[in-house]
Amino acid sequence: MQPTQSLSLKIVEKIAEREEIEPEELHPPIHVAINTDALDSLYQASDSEKNPSKVEFVYRGYTVTIDSTGDVNIEKRVAAFDPDKTTV
């Protein structure tokens, strides 16, 4: 990976790797789940003390967590709510 790679691109690549597909095959695009410009700018600040302690969001059934250093952790959600499937 390139050292200047954006955080959102890093996330897309990690999820694509897990799903064994190319990053451009991920649908919906990540910007549907989170404002990627805002996310990337949070972690581009020159003063790392201003980084949030943690950012967490859900994308494609994964919980994506970014810590204050910009380290990305991706975990498959155990149970996802599907509004099209209801149980009685």
Backbone bond lengths (Angstrom), bond angles and torsions (degrees), N, CA, C in turn:
res aa  C-N    CA-C-N  psi(-1)  N-CA   C-N-CA  omega(-1)  CA-C   N-CA-C  phi
1 M - - - 1.438 - - 1.521 110.45 -
2 Q 1.307 115.51 147.33 1.451 120.45 179.07 1.523 109.80 -78.88
3 P 1.327 118.13 143.71 1.452 119.90 -179.93 1.519 113.17 -66.66
4 T 1.325 118.87 -22.74 1.454 121.63 -179.25 1.523 112.34 -95.26
5 Q 1.310 117.94 9.65 1.457 122.41 -178.83 1.533 110.04 -64.22
6 S 1.331 116.05 137.62 1.458 120.03 179.17 1.530 110.23 -68.55
7 L 1.309 115.05 153.55 1.458 121.09 -179.82 1.524 110.63 -64.07
8 S 1.318 117.68 -41.31 1.468 119.90 -179.50 1.527 111.50 -64.07
9 L 1.317 117.88 -37.91 1.465 120.76 177.17 1.530 110.54 -67.06
10 K 1.310 116.77 -38.04 1.473 121.52 176.87 1.538 110.10 -59.72
11 I 1.330 116.71 -42.28 1.464 121.78 179.59 1.527 110.25 -64.64
12 V 1.328 116.44 -46.89 1.469 121.42 179.60 1.528 110.26 -58.68
13 E 1.322 117.02 -44.26 1.461 120.32 -179.56 1.525 111.92 -64.73
14 K 1.329 117.46 -39.41 1.468 120.40 179.29 1.527 111.36 -64.92
15 I 1.328 116.74 -43.09 1.467 119.82 -179.67 1.526 110.58 -68.99
16 A 1.307 117.27 -41.88 1.469 120.53 177.94 1.527 110.49 -60.49
17 E 1.325 116.32 -41.00 1.465 120.36 178.07 1.516 110.65 -61.56
18 R 1.330 117.10 -43.41 1.469 120.57 178.84 1.518 111.67 -62.26
19 E 1.332 116.19 -37.59 1.461 120.20 -177.72 1.520 112.56 -89.49
20 E 1.341 115.68 0.29 1.456 122.58 177.98 1.529 112.27 56.59
21 I 1.345 114.61 46.17 1.454 121.32 174.85 1.522 108.55 -134.90
22 E 1.319 116.40 170.38 1.456 121.20 176.87 1.535 108.90 -77.37
23 P 1.327 118.34 146.17 1.472 120.90 -179.36 1.527 113.78 -52.81
24 E 1.321 117.51 -38.02 1.468 119.97 -178.63 1.528 112.70 -70.87
25 E 1.336 117.80 -9.52 1.465 121.65 178.23 1.526 112.16 -87.19
26 L 1.315 118.56 -7.36 1.469 121.08 -179.89 1.531 110.06 -70.76
27 H 1.320 115.05 125.37 1.468 120.62 177.64 1.508 108.40 -135.63
28 P 1.308 120.26 136.24 1.452 126.21 -3.35 1.525 110.97 -70.66
29 P 1.328 117.27 165.28 1.462 119.86 177.82 1.534 110.43 -64.35
30 I 1.314 116.11 155.62 1.464 121.16 -175.80 1.536 112.58 -59.17
31 H 1.328 117.80 -29.69 1.468 118.91 -177.64 1.527 112.91 -66.60
32 V 1.328 117.56 -10.14 1.459 120.92 174.02 1.533 109.42 -73.12
33 A 1.325 116.89 -31.09 1.465 122.44 -177.42 1.529 112.96 -88.70
34 I 1.339 117.47 -32.11 1.465 121.01 -175.71 1.528 109.28 -155.33
35 N 1.307 116.36 150.33 1.465 121.15 176.45 1.527 107.27 -73.42
36 T 1.318 116.18 102.75 1.468 120.79 -174.16 1.522 112.73 -67.28
37 D 1.324 117.93 -33.83 1.473 119.71 177.15 1.522 110.53 -62.82
38 A 1.333 116.34 -43.80 1.472 120.42 179.33 1.528 110.54 -66.13
39 L 1.333 116.82 -43.41 1.458 120.68 179.65 1.526 110.97 -60.02
40 D 1.330 116.21 -49.13 1.465 120.18 -179.64 1.526 111.39 -61.63
41 S 1.321 117.46 -40.30 1.472 119.72 -178.28 1.524 112.02 -69.37
42 L 1.334 117.29 -29.33 1.472 119.86 177.00 1.524 111.74 -58.70
43 Y 1.324 115.66 -37.23 1.457 120.42 -174.41 1.522 113.47 -102.18
44 Q 1.330 117.53 7.03 1.458 121.00 176.36 1.523 111.55 -98.35
45 A 1.306 116.57 -4.62 1.461 120.20 -178.58 1.523 109.97 -60.02
46 S 1.308 115.99 140.87 1.468 120.02 -179.08 1.525 111.57 -71.20
47 D 1.320 117.12 -23.77 1.460 121.18 179.44 1.529 108.44 -99.01
48 S 1.326 117.22 99.44 1.468 121.23 -176.18 1.521 113.19 -63.62
49 E 1.326 117.75 -18.05 1.465 120.20 177.35 1.519 111.46 -68.36
50 K 1.320 117.47 -16.41 1.466 121.20 179.69 1.527 111.75 -89.76
51 N 1.322 117.71 -5.45 1.458 120.81 177.75 1.521 109.67 -66.13
52 P 1.334 117.52 144.92 1.469 119.29 176.41 1.525 110.19 -64.38
53 S 1.335 116.75 152.69 1.461 119.07 -179.96 1.520 111.41 -67.54
54 K 1.353 116.54 -30.84 1.458 120.03 178.39 1.523 109.32 -164.27
55 V 1.314 115.65 140.40 1.465 122.42 171.26 1.514 106.08 -123.53
56 E 1.326 116.07 133.57 1.456 119.98 -178.70 1.524 109.23 -137.91
57 F 1.330 116.39 136.65 1.456 121.11 176.28 1.523 108.60 -153.71
58 V 1.324 115.73 167.93 1.461 122.02 -179.05 1.517 108.49 -110.09
59 Y 1.338 115.39 134.03 1.459 121.52 177.60 1.523 108.79 -146.56
60 R 1.318 116.04 123.68 1.474 123.61 176.88 1.536 113.55 54.15
61 G 1.328 115.72 37.38 1.456 119.31 178.38 1.514 114.21 82.50
62 Y 1.324 117.65 8.45 1.461 122.83 177.59 1.521 109.37 -113.81
63 T 1.316 115.85 142.45 1.459 120.33 169.26 1.516 106.18 -92.25
64 V 1.331 115.63 120.17 1.455 122.21 -179.18 1.519 107.35 -104.05
65 T 1.336 116.15 124.11 1.457 121.49 179.39 1.525 108.70 -123.45
66 I 1.328 115.40 130.60 1.459 121.33 177.53 1.521 107.10 -119.17
67 D 1.340 116.95 126.12 1.459 119.43 -179.90 1.530 110.65 -88.76
68 S 1.316 116.36 -178.07 1.467 121.46 -174.99 1.524 113.42 -64.14
69 T 1.335 117.69 -19.85 1.463 120.48 179.39 1.531 112.06 -90.50
70 G 1.341 116.34 -5.63 1.458 120.05 -177.64 1.513 113.09 91.55
71 D 1.330 116.87 6.95 1.459 121.89 176.97 1.531 108.98 -70.66
72 V 1.325 117.18 133.99 1.466 122.35 -175.75 1.521 109.92 -107.26
73 N 1.340 115.51 131.07 1.459 121.91 175.01 1.522 107.16 -122.12
74 I 1.329 116.41 130.76 1.461 121.46 -179.34 1.515 108.35 -122.82
75 E 1.343 115.36 123.53 1.464 120.52 179.26 1.514 109.60 -126.84
76 K 1.319 115.86 136.10 1.461 121.21 176.27 1.518 107.84 -67.94
77 R 1.316 116.43 133.12 1.469 120.03 177.88 1.516 109.26 -71.78
78 V 1.301 117.03 138.38 1.459 121.70 -177.31 1.525 110.87 -68.45
79 A 1.302 116.68 -47.96 1.457 120.39 -179.64 1.521 108.15 -134.18
80 A 1.282 116.08 123.68 1.459 120.69 178.44 1.518 108.78 -106.71
81 F 1.309 116.54 137.69 1.453 121.60 177.86 1.521 109.07 -77.28
82 D 1.305 116.31 126.62 1.460 121.47 177.85 1.529 107.24 -118.31
83 P 1.349 117.53 107.93 1.469 119.45 -176.93 1.524 113.49 -64.10
84 D 1.328 117.86 -17.80 1.455 120.83 178.84 1.529 112.88 -80.48
85 K 1.341 115.93 -14.89 1.460 120.45 180.00 1.529 108.05 -115.02
86 T 1.284 115.66 117.95 1.463 119.67 178.44 1.509 109.37 -118.78
87 T 1.317 115.22 143.19 1.469 119.43 176.26 1.520 107.56 -115.75
88 V 1.282 115.18 144.53 1.478 119.82 -177.88 1.496 108.95 -114.94
